[in-house]
Amino acid sequence: MSEDANVKTVQSMYEAFGRGDIAYILDQLADDVVWENKAPRKIPWGGSYAGRDRVPAFFDAISSTVDTELFTPEEFIAQGDKVVVTGRFGAKVKSTGKSFTFDWVMIWTLKDQKVTSYIQFLDSEAALPAFSP
């Protein structure tokens, strides 16, 4: 798969997230996908979700704990089977009513038109106070 095709695949998943189409995102994943969010435990969707059948828990953790106010992918960098994306995320924590915004980096690996690995790094320091009463 070409670098341009990989970028388009990732962009289509971001568009699906924006419209709440998690089923579309799951269809783009390999069965044995490694899905990781490098965040502290206080961020409910942090951690590892090994296998496509566990990834819905990631999205459930987001939707059940925050109302998304901002999701903006900004830069796409592709090399070989990797796509690195930078962006910003903002939300309001349902339990506290506090809002936050942080920068993130997502690293996608694709093989045979399927995502085999997803790793997210985020600026958790900006979000942690919003999760505290």
Secondary structure, DSSP 8 states (H G I E B T S, - for coil): --HHHHHHHHHHHHHHHHTT-HHHHHHTEEEEEEEEEE--TTSTT-EEEESGGGHHHHHHHHHHHEEEEEEEEEEEEEETTEEEEEEEEEEEETTT--EEEEEEEEEEEEETTEEEEEEEEE-HHHHGGGG--
